[in-house]
Amino acid sequence: MSAADLAARLLDLDRAPFTLPSSRIMVFRRGEDAVSVHTSEYERSRDECRVLQSLSVHDGAGAALPITAVRVDRIEFGGGAATLTFDGAGALSLRGGAGIVAVTEAGERVEHDGSAGLRIAIGTDRSLRLSAADAHDAALAATQAAWDGWFAKLPVVRDDLQEMAAFCWWVLGANIVEIPSMPGSRAVVPSKIGYVGAWQWDAYFIARGLRHGDPVLAREQLDIVFAFPTPTGQLPDVVHEHGVLASSDDLPEGDRENLRRAGSAIADPTAPVPLTKPPLAAWAVRAVLEAEDDPQWARRVLPVVAASQEWWLRDSDLDHDGLPEYGHPYSSGLDDSPVFDGPIPTTAPDLAAYLVQQDRELADLWDRYAPEAADTEELRRRADRTAERLLRLWDPQLRRFVAWGAGEPIVSDTVVGLIPLFTGTLPEAVVSELVAAIEDPARYAAPWVIPTVALSDPDYSPTRMWRGPVWVNTTLLVAEGLERSGRAELAREIRERIAALVIHAGGPHEYFNPETGEKAPRATTAFAWSAALFIDNAVALTGR
């Protein structure tokens, strides 16, 4: 069976819409015999972007033909009597049956001859232009060719992982859009269902998966989020339709007020708060270069990554103790974690660990690509100093790392306390305590691992974002940390279990209930970083 056919098994038109790479059009199921048509827009829900309430095909007696098959390149009605496909990125083409009925968002009913077909062109303003589907067969062939070209790049993985890998590869292709502020860009966005923009952290994880089949597109994801550094080197949180999100002043006033209420004596609540994402840039760059070496690209992006690292260490160390803080929950990537229930800025162990590893990655990359451009030994010494300061956050009584806010410890037992494993240089006694926590059924050894808040913590919830559900990215960061810390067997077990979780839940959702292994109710589906990291993990498992 082809990869496209494997992926099609999971195209249910509900969790996974019918769409095309680079198109802003999505088609969802509306009952058994109709579909609805939507656009994909930044920070707008599926319902807000609906352009057709329903689109259906009817037989000679006026009865609607059922949807009988969904493939990556077409939706079939009545056993193939009619087909819906794309006619380029901005239009749909439907032909077959005796008649076609479209109901617009305003409630207008439009009937059309099925033999002539209907072409539905949709503008960026959600405007509709309906005409005969004069080139339906050519549109169908072009759509098939587009998907065939995409699936030809699917990396080889183990037999038991093939179906989900094919679907995850479809998710990555389906989530490609152009960012208007960057004409010609191919951003793999987190999800066309609302998350239409290039988030910095997401781009790092997405590039990790793309590199195995399309390293050029992987580099493009990093280029997009590296394109708009501030004069101080800070990278923005999001590159989106209308510009960038790099400061709380880029948010609506109501959001700014809510965010600044959590300020502390360290941060001036009247000043703009920088918004960024954790420093995993060098980690992503190194992985992409491992897949396909490109020295010219490396020399171009390394100064951007280095400037971002300097910003963190210089401008985000708000209390000048040598350990930078998260000035805002958004900058952590774990927005709703109980770590941020208290006052901010927050000194968090995960941030320190990322900074340690980024200095080490940068030193290795500079040595390889431009040894004359940086003092790499000083980068390694700085990494060692930060690693020593990270150990200040270890609480020997609690036997875990804790975050601090406004000079007070934050005792919530969360996954950020496991991320220091990522450095690979923790004292053996500390590693053993963290391994014990991961293997403890009362804390992190949930039926499906690894929850983002310990099961025994009073803030734990199996369904609330970042307050207990399993996320693929944090789980695999912990697994990589275990590998660096000499715990390869446990890391392998976690890698196998996170792959099994995505398969069990029916797709790469945004986050998962650690007790049932199902999609959490409010989690987004067809989520790109979960898809990309499933592929990255599947390749790793296949090669071991």
Rosetta blueprint (number, residue, H / E / L):
1 M L
2 S L
3 A H
4 A H
5 D H
6 L H
7 A H
8 A H
9 R L
10 L L
11 L L
12 D L
13 L L
14 D L
15 R L
16 A L
17 P L
18 F E
19 T L
20 L L
21 P L
22 S L
23 S L
24 R L
25 I E
26 M E
27 V E
28 F E
29 R E
30 R L
31 G L
32 E L
33 D L
34 A L
35 V E
36 S E
37 V E
38 H E
39 T E
40 S L
41 E L
42 Y L
43 E L
44 R L
45 S L
46 R L
47 D H
48 E H
49 C H
50 R E
51 V E
52 L E
53 Q E
54 S E
55 L E
56 S E
57 V E
58 H E
59 D L
60 G L
61 A L
62 G L
63 A L
64 A E
65 L L
66 P L
67 I E
68 T E
69 A E
70 V E
71 R L
72 V L
73 D L
74 R L
75 I E
76 E E
77 F E
78 G H
79 G H
80 G H
81 A L
82 A E
83 T E
84 L E
85 T E
86 F E
87 D L
88 G L
89 A L
90 G L
91 A E
92 L E
93 S E
94 L E
95 R E
96 G E
97 G L
98 A L
99 G E
100 I E
101 V E
102 A E
103 V E
104 T E
105 E L
106 A L
107 G L
108 E L
109 R E
110 V E
111 E E
112 H E
113 D E
114 G L
115 S L
116 A L
117 G L
118 L E
119 R E
120 I E
121 A E
122 I E
123 G L
124 T L
125 D L
126 R L
127 S L
128 L E
129 R E
130 L E
131 S E
132 A L
133 A L
134 D L
135 A L
136 H H
137 D H
138 A H
139 A H
140 L H
141 A H
142 A H
143 T H
144 Q H
145 A H
146 A H
147 W H
148 D H
149 G H
150 W H
151 F H
152 A L
153 K L
154 L L
155 P L
156 V L
157 V L
158 R L
159 D H
160 D H
161 L H
162 Q H
163 E H
164 M H
165 A H
166 A H
167 F H
168 C H
169 W H
170 W H
171 V H
172 L H
173 G H
174 A H
175 N L
176 I E
177 V E
178 E L
179 I L
180 P L
181 S L
182 M L
183 P L
184 G L
185 S L
186 R L
187 A E
188 V E
189 V L
190 P L
191 S L
192 K L
193 I L
194 G L
195 Y L
196 V L
197 G L
198 A E
199 W E
200 Q H
201 W H
202 D H
203 A H
204 Y H
205 F H
206 I H
207 A H
208 R H
209 G H
210 L H
211 R L
212 H L
213 G L
214 D L
215 P H
216 V H
217 L H
218 A H
219 R H
220 E H
221 Q H
222 L H
223 D H
224 I H
225 V H
226 F L
227 A L
228 F L
229 P L
230 T L
231 P L
232 T L
233 G L
234 Q L
235 L L
236 P L
237 D L
238 V E
239 V E
240 H E
241 E L
242 H L
243 G E
244 V E
245 L E
246 A L
247 S E
248 S H
249 D H
250 D H
251 L L
252 P L
253 E H
254 G H
255 D H
256 R H
257 E H
258 N H
259 L H
260 R H
261 R L
262 A L
263 G L
264 S L
265 A L
266 I L
267 A L
268 D L
269 P L
270 T L
271 A L
272 P L
273 V L
274 P E
275 L L
276 T L
277 K L
278 P L
279 P L
280 L L
281 A H
282 A H
283 W H
284 A H
285 V H
286 R H
287 A H
288 V H
289 L H
290 E H
291 A H
292 E L
293 D L
294 D L
295 P H
296 Q H
297 W H
298 A H
299 R H
300 R H
301 V H
302 L H
303 P H
304 V H
305 V H
306 A H
307 A H
308 S H
309 Q H
310 E H
311 W H
312 W H
313 L H
314 R H
315 D H
316 S L
317 D L
318 L L
319 D L
320 H L
321 D L
322 G L
323 L L
324 P L
325 E L
326 Y E
327 G L
328 H L
329 P H
330 Y H
331 S H
332 S H
333 G L
334 L L
335 D L
336 D L
337 S L
338 P H
339 V H
340 F H
341 D L
342 G L
343 P L
344 I L
345 P L
346 T E
347 T E
348 A L
349 P H
350 D H
351 L H
352 A H
353 A H
354 Y H
355 L H
356 V H
357 Q H
358 Q H
359 D H
360 R H
361 E H
362 L H
363 A H
364 D H
365 L H
366 W H
367 D H
368 R H
369 Y H
370 A L
371 P L
372 E L
373 A L
374 A L
375 D L
376 T H
377 E H
378 E H
379 L H
380 R H
381 R H
382 R H
383 A H
384 D H
385 R H
386 T H
387 A H
388 E H
389 R H
390 L H
391 L H
392 R H
393 L H
394 W E
395 D E
396 P L
397 Q L
398 L L
399 R L
400 R E
401 F E
402 V L
403 A E
404 W E
405 G E
406 A L
407 G L
408 E E
409 P E
410 I E
411 V L
412 S L
413 D L
414 T E
415 V H
416 V H
417 G H
418 L L
419 I H
420 P H
421 L H
422 F H
423 T H
424 G L
425 T L
426 L L
427 P L
428 E H
429 A H
430 V H
431 V H
432 S H
433 E H
434 L H
435 V H
436 A H
437 A H
438 I H
439 E L
440 D L
441 P L
442 A L
443 R L
444 Y L
445 A L
446 A L
447 P L
448 W L
449 V L
450 I L
451 P E
452 T L
453 V E
454 A L
455 L L
456 S L
457 D L
458 P L
459 D L
460 Y L
461 S L
462 P L
463 T L
464 R L
465 M L
466 W L
467 R L
468 G L
469 P L
470 V E
471 W L
472 V H
473 N H
474 T H
475 T H
476 L H
477 L H
478 V H
479 A H
480 E H
481 G H
482 L H
483 E H
484 R H
485 S L
486 G L
487 R L
488 A H
489 E H
490 L H
491 A H
492 R H
493 E H
494 I H
495 R H
496 E H
497 R H
498 I H
499 A H
500 A H
501 L H
502 V H
503 I H
504 H H
505 A H
506 G L
507 G L
508 P L
509 H L
510 E L
511 Y L
512 F E
513 N L
514 P L
515 E L
516 T L
517 G L
518 E L
519 K E
520 A L
521 P L
522 R L
523 A L
524 T L
525 T L
526 A L
527 F L
528 A H
529 W H
530 S H
531 A H
532 A H
533 L H
534 F H
535 I H
536 D H
537 N H
538 A H
539 V H
540 A H
541 L H
542 T H
543 G L
544 R L
